[in-house]
Amino acid sequence: MPQALPALILCAGRGERLRPWTDRTPKPLLEVRGKPLVAWHLEALARAGVRRVVINTAWLEEQFPACLGDGSRWGLSIEYSFEGRDHGGALETAGGIAKALPRLASDAFWVISGDVFVPGFAFEAHDAQRLLVAGDRLAHLWLVPNAPHHATGDFGIDEVHGLATTTSPRRTWSSIGLFRAAMFGAIPPGTHMKLRPLLDAALAARRLGAERWDGVWTDVGTVERWRAADAAA
């Protein structure tokens, strides 16, 4: 089996739609079923053999090291990429990944949004990891069934070319993926930049892989979805 890659968990967002709870607690530290949302990712990464994790932060960022420490309780080594301290606020997804690259120190790595609840995802994508590292693709994304609030989805899957925009049925990107550092290497640290333009460029070049994932998945973006995830058996 290939060596487990490091992971970046994206935790810099403000969580406006979860106010007033996120006025005092960052969204990834809100509890779901008795533990912080981000802890579900940390446990799953540790089970998969991942040992190095970077967490990017901005809003109320001092709470993350206070709550999670150095990761040793999960058998992990956690480093923090402080966007609030260093840049005055969140850098958006691509900007945050670019800033974290020196801490990841790897040609390929996992990226996971800190505000999705996906308790059954195993982070053991050995075939996808081999293809990503050995080939010319820049990322491999996992797509989930569309939720009612995002009924049209994001992408389809072409069995030959990987991720596609025209292939039906369209599904929703789970905010979980394997990425190559080369996708972000030209972005100067401190740049505010969204991820979607980079995905669109890689998609046009047919350099994105994708596969389905049909397990439990919730985008904890509203109070209603947070409560539903917390209450589900």
C-alpha positions in Angstrom: 0.0 0.0 0.0 1.2 3.6 -0.7 2.3 5.7 2.2 -0.5 7.7 3.8 -0.4 11.3 2.6 -0.7 14.3 4.9 -4.0 16.2 5.1 -5.1 19.8 5.2 -8.4 20.5 7.0 -10.0 23.8 6.0 -11.2 25.6 9.1 -10.8 29.3 8.3 -14.4 30.2 7.5 -16.7 32.5 9.4 -19.9 30.4 9.4 -22.3 33.3 9.0 -25.4 31.1 8.7 -24.7 29.5 12.0 -24.7 32.6 14.0 -25.1 33.3 16.9 -23.3 30.0 17.8 -20.4 30.8 15.5 -20.0 34.3 17.1 -18.2 32.5 19.9 -17.2 29.1 18.5 -15.6 28.4 15.0 -18.0 26.2 13.0 -15.6 23.2 12.9 -15.4 23.2 16.7 -19.2 23.0 17.1 -20.2 19.6 18.5 -21.9 16.9 16.5 -22.9 13.8 18.5 -20.8 14.8 21.4 -17.5 15.9 19.9 -16.2 18.8 17.7 -17.1 18.4 14.0 -13.4 18.5 13.0 -12.6 15.7 15.5 -14.5 13.2 13.3 -12.0 14.0 10.5 -9.0 13.6 12.8 -10.2 10.2 14.1 -10.8 9.0 10.5 -7.4 10.2 9.3 -5.7 8.5 12.2 -7.4 5.2 11.5 -6.3 5.5 7.9 -2.6 5.8 8.9 -2.3 9.5 8.3 0.1 11.1 10.7 0.6 14.7 9.6 -2.3 17.2 9.6 -2.4 20.9 8.9 -5.4 23.0 9.9 -5.8 26.4 8.4 -7.6 29.0 10.6 -8.8 32.6 10.7 -12.0 33.2 12.6 -11.5 32.8 16.4 -8.4 30.8 15.4 -6.8 30.8 18.9 -9.5 28.3 19.8 -8.2 25.5 17.6 -4.8 24.8 19.3 -6.5 25.3 22.6 -9.1 22.6 21.8 -7.1 20.2 19.6 -3.5 20.7 20.8 -0.7 19.1 18.9 -2.9 16.1 17.8 -1.1 13.6 20.0 -4.3 12.3 21.5 -5.2 10.9 18.1 -1.7 9.8 17.3 -1.4 12.7 14.9 1.0 15.7 14.5 -1.1 18.8 13.9 0.3 22.1 12.7 -1.7 25.3 12.2 -1.7 27.7 9.3 -2.8 31.0 10.9 -4.4 33.2 8.2 -6.0 35.6 10.7 -2.7 36.3 12.5 -0.6 36.5 9.4 -3.0 38.1 6.8 -5.9 39.6 8.8 -8.5 37.0 7.7 -9.3 34.0 5.6 -7.6 33.6 2.2 -10.4 31.6 0.5 -9.9 27.9 -0.3 -7.1 28.1 -2.9 -5.3 30.9 -1.1 -5.4 28.9 2.1 -4.1 25.8 0.5 -1.2 27.8 -1.1 -0.2 29.2 2.3 -0.3 25.8 3.9 2.0 24.1 1.2 5.3 24.6 3.1 3.7 22.9 6.2 2.3 20.0 4.2 5.7 19.5 2.6 4.3 16.9 0.1 3.7 16.6 -3.6 0.2 15.3 -2.9 -2.1 15.6 0.1 -5.7 15.3 1.2 -7.9 18.4 1.5 -11.1 18.2 3.6 -13.5 20.9 4.5 -13.8 21.3 8.3 -17.6 21.9 8.1 -18.8 18.6 6.5 -19.9 15.7 8.5 -18.8 12.4 6.8 -18.4 9.8 9.6 -17.9 6.8 7.3 -15.3 8.1 4.9 -12.1 6.0 5.3 -9.3 8.2 3.7 -7.8 5.0 2.3 -8.0 5.7 -1.4 -5.0 3.7 -2.4 -5.9 3.3 -6.1 -6.8 7.0 -6.4 -3.5 7.9 -4.6 -1.4 5.7 -7.0 -3.1 7.2 -10.1 -2.7 10.8 -8.8 1.0 10.4 -7.9 2.0 8.4 -10.9 0.0 10.3 -13.5 -0.6 13.9 -14.7 -3.8 14.6 -12.9 -3.9 17.5 -10.5 -6.7 16.3 -8.2 -9.2 13.5 -7.5 -12.5 14.5 -6.0 -15.3 12.4 -4.3 -18.8 13.2 -5.3 -21.9 12.6 -3.2 -25.7 12.5 -4.0 -27.2 16.0 -4.2 -28.9 17.4 -1.1 -32.2 19.3 -1.5 -30.5 22.6 -1.0 -28.1 21.9 -3.9 -30.3 19.8 -6.2 -28.4 20.5 -9.4 -25.1 19.3 -8.1 -21.6 20.3 -9.3 -20.0 17.8 -11.6 -20.6 14.5 -13.4 -18.2 11.6 -13.8 -16.9 10.6 -17.3 -15.6 7.0 -17.1 -12.8 7.9 -19.6 -11.8 11.4 -18.7 -12.8 11.7 -15.0 -14.5 14.7 -13.7 -16.9 16.4 -16.1 -19.5 19.2 -16.2 -21.7 17.9 -19.0 -22.0 14.2 -17.9 -25.3 13.3 -16.2 -26.2 12.7 -13.5 -24.5 15.5 -11.8 -23.5 15.1 -8.2 -22.1 17.3 -5.4 -18.5 17.6 -4.6 -18.1 16.3 -1.0 -15.4 18.9 -0.2 -13.0 15.9 0.1 -10.2 15.4 -2.4 -6.6 14.4 -3.1 -4.6 17.3 -4.6 -1.2 17.9 -6.1 0.9 20.7 -4.9 1.6 21.8 -8.5 -2.0 23.0 -8.7 -1.2 25.8 -6.2 2.5 26.4 -6.6 2.1 29.6 -8.6 -0.1 31.3 -6.0 2.0 33.7 -3.8 1.4 33.1 -0.1 -1.1 35.6 1.3 -3.2 35.7 -2.0 -7.0 35.7 -1.6 -8.2 33.1 -4.2 -11.1 30.7 -4.6 -10.6 27.1 -5.7 -13.3 26.9 -8.4 -11.2 28.7 -11.1 -8.4 26.3 -10.6 -10.7 23.3 -10.8 -12.3 24.7 -14.0 -8.9 25.1 -15.6 -7.8 21.6 -14.6 -11.2 20.2 -15.8 -10.7 21.8 -19.2 -7.3 20.1 -19.4 -8.9 16.8 -18.4 -6.6 16.6 -15.4 -9.2 15.8 -12.7 -10.3 12.4 -11.5 -13.5 11.6 -9.6 -15.5 8.9 -8.0 -18.8 8.4 -6.2 -19.2 8.2 -2.5 -22.7 7.3 -1.2 -22.2 7.2 2.6 -23.6 9.7 5.2 -22.6 13.2 4.3 -23.9 16.6 5.5 -22.8 20.1 4.7 -23.2 21.6 8.1 -23.9 25.0 6.7 -27.1 26.0 8.5 -28.6 25.5 12.0 -31.1 23.1 10.6 -28.5 20.9 9.0 -26.3 21.0 12.1 -29.2 19.9 14.2 -30.1 17.1 11.8 -26.5 15.8 11.8 -26.4 15.9 15.5 -29.7 14.1 15.9 -29.3 11.4 13.3 -28.7 7.8 14.5 
